[in-house]
Amino acid sequence: MTKDGAFMNQPLPVQIAPGEHCHLDRISTRPPSTDFDKQSADKLIRKNAKIMADLARRLYAQDRHAVLLVLQGMDTSGKDGTIRTIMRGINPQSCQVTSFKVPSAEELDHDFLWRIHRAVPRLGNIGIFNRSHYEDVLIVRVHELVPPDVWQKRYEQINAFEKILTENRTTILKCFLHISKDEQRKRLQARIDNPEENWKFNPQDLKERLRWDEYQAAYQDAVTRCNTEHAPWYIIPSDKKWYRNLVVSHLLRRTLERLDPQFPPANVDFQSLVVE
């Protein structure tokens, strides 16, 4: 069996059955034993990208389904890098990336899902959320921006929201990029030490790092309480960037292949037409 086939038939990344509790400290942040390395992973990612480019073109032409890739993770877990690596070659016309920052005054005057719903991909498109609606049960919780009785209700509101999306032909792929605290330390230090990486560093990241345990607890609850049949979570070991990219690439390729989009037939018979 080729390495392509071997990987595509491997068990998926760590998944927690709906209703079971997620314990992130029991899940490795490193790749499982595998025949893959950085070089072989890159070859397969490139192959996946070529296949996904064709599938995305068909998805766009068919205009019947949408795909939403949600990427969450601690600072430096690699959300930007994942997007940059796995989406190369895909027509930007059919793909949109939304990065959710601090809400604007207008957004704060609406319910927390208002800005999220506006960014959901239209039919025929692949949408990618770099951070997402889950920030409203993560940073909002850790920094006590709203009372507990407010954010506690949001888990079921998120589940209902995602159910609405899936019932309206949007397939949701949620990936938690799982890194260790020590790996985060190395990546933050690299941003400080390399002048070309300085632009990525924000001193606030060091303050957020002090809340590591609080964030881990918040992520565990989010995965536990919003892990549903219609929108399950995938926990991606992300200490090795090449493995993280390979797994997310595999999951997105598999999602598109399951949708099996096809070019729509012509609504009239063009076969007899001749262009003069």
N, C-alpha and C positions, 0 to 999 in steps of 0.2 A: 504493500500500500504506500502511496506517495505521502510526503509530509503534509501536503494539502489535505488529502483524504483522512490522514491520521488525526489531524487537528479538528477537522470539521466533524468527526465522529466522537471526539472526546466528550466526557460529561461537561456540562456548562459550568461557569464559575459558581461560587457558593450561592446557593439560594436557601432561603428559610421558608418552610411551608407556611401558607397563610394560617394565622392563629398561633404560631409558635413564636417564642421570644428570641430576639436577636442578641447574641453576645459577641460583640466585636473583638473583645480580648481573647476569644477562643478561635478566631479566624485568622489565619496567617496572612501577612501582607506581602509575602514572597511567592514567587511562582511555585507550583507543585513540580515534582520531578517530571522533566519533559525533555524530549530530544531537540527541542527548539532552542535557538540562541538568537542573538540580536540580528545576525546576518540572514539566517533562514526566516526569521519572523518578518524582516523587512521585505523579503521577496514575496511572501504570502500576502502581506498588507498591500503591496503594489498590485498583486493579482486580484485581490478582493476589490480594490479601488476600481480597477478596470471593469470588473463584473458589475459593481454597484453603479458605475457611470451609465451602463446600458440599462440597468433596472430602473434607475432614477429617470432616465429619458422616457422609458415606457410608462412609469408612474405618472409623469407629467402629462404625457399624451393622453393616457386613459382618463385622468382627471376624476377618479372615483374614490381614491383612498389617500390618506395622508399618514406620515410617520413622524412621531415626535420623540427625539432622543433627549433624555434628561440626564445631565451630568452634575453630580454633586460630589463634594469631597472637601477635606480640610485644605487650608492654604498650602500651595505647592503640590497638591495631589496630581495636577497635570491636566486640568480641564482644557486649557488653551492648546496645550501640546497634542492632546488626543484629537481635538477637532482639526488642527492643522495637518496632522499626519494621515488620518483615515479618510478625510474628505477630498484629498487632492485628486484632481481630474474630473470631479463632478461639476456639472454645469451650474454656476451660481444662480442662474435663472430659476432653478427648481429647488434651491436650498437656501434657507435663511437661518442665521445665527442670532440669538438674542441673549445678551448678557444683562442680568438683572443686578443693578446697583442699588444704592440707597433710594427709596421711593421719593418722587417729587411731591410738591405740595398738592398738586392735582390728584396724584395717585393716592395720597394719604386721605383725601376727601372721599374716596370710594372704598368699597370692601376690598380685602387683601387680594382677591382673585381677579379683580377688574383688569389690572395691567397684564396679568398672565393670560387671560382669555383673549385679549386683544392681540397677543403675540402667537397664538396657536396657529400652526401652519394651515394654509388653505388646502383643499383637496388637490392632489397632484404634486404636492410639495413635501420635502423633508425639512422639518424644523428641528433646531438644536437649541436647547436651553442650557446656557452656561450659568449655573445656579438657577433657581426656579422658585416656584411657590413654596418649596420646602424651607426657604429662608424664614418664612413666617412661623415655623415651629422650631427653628434652630437659633439664629442670631437674636431673634425677637425674644426667645425664651431665655437664652444665656444672659443677655443684657437687660432682661426684665423691662422690655420696652412696652409691654402690655401686661395686664394682670394674668395670673395662671388660668382663671376661669374663662379668659378670652382665647388664649392659644390652645387650651385643652380641647375646645370645641372644633378647632380647625382640622384635626385629624379626620374626623368624619366628613367635614365639609370638603376636604381634599379628595377623599374617597368618592364622594358623590360627584364632584367635578370631573374626576378622571373617568368615572362611569359614563357620564354624559358624553365625553369625548369619544370613548371607545364605541358607544352605541351610535355615534354619528361618524363612523368610518375613519377614526384616527387611531392608529396603533401606537401605543406608548411603550417605549423602551427606557427603563430607569436604571442607571448605573451609578453605584456608589464606588468611587475610586478610593480604595482602602490603603492608606500608607501608615507606616510606623512613626512614632514620635521622633525616633533617632534619624529616620530618613528625612523627615521634615527639617530637622536641624541642619543636616548636610546641605539640603537644597537652599535653605535660607542663607547659610554661610556662603554658598557658591554665588548667590546673587550679590552678596556684599563684596566678595573678593574679586569678582570679575567685572571690570568697568563696563563691559558691553551688556552685563546683566543688571547693572545698578538700577535701570529704569523700572525693573520688575519689583524692586524691593520697596516696601512701605514699612516704616518703623512701627506702624500700628499692628503689623503682623506679629511682632514680638509680644505685644500685649495680649493679642488673641491667643498666642501659644501658651500663655500662662493659664488659660482657661481650657486646656486640652481635655481634661477629664469631664468637664461640663459639656463640652461639645460632643464627646464620645457618647455620653449618656443621652444627649438630645438626638443624635443620629440613631442610636439603638432604638429609641422609642419611635422615631419616624419610620424606620424600616419595619419595626414590629407592627405598628398600628396602621400603616399604609401599604402593606404588602398584600395585594389582593390577586384573585385569579385574573381579573381584567387588566391589572397594571402591576405586575410583580416587580420586585427589586432584584437586581443582580449585584453581588458584591465582588468587585474586581481587585485581586491582589495587585498593588500598584507601586511597590518599591522598585521594581524594574520597569522602566518606561516602555521598553520594547514589548514586554509581555502584556502590560496594560493596553497598549495600542492594538496588539494582535487580538486580544479578547474582545474589545469593543468593536473592532473591525469585523470580526467573525459574527458577533451578535447582530450587527446592523445588516450585514450581508444576508444572514439567515432570515432576518425579519422581512427583508425585501423579497427574498426568494419564496417565502411562504405566501406573500401577497400575490406573487406571480403576475405582475401587471403585463398587459398586452396592448399593442397598438390597436386603437379602435378601427373597425372596418369603415370604409368609405360609405357615406350615406347615399351616394349615387354611383352608377357604373361608369368609371372613367376609362375602361379598357379600350373603348373605341375612339377616344379622343386623340387627335394628332395636333401638336403645337406647330403652327406654321412659322 
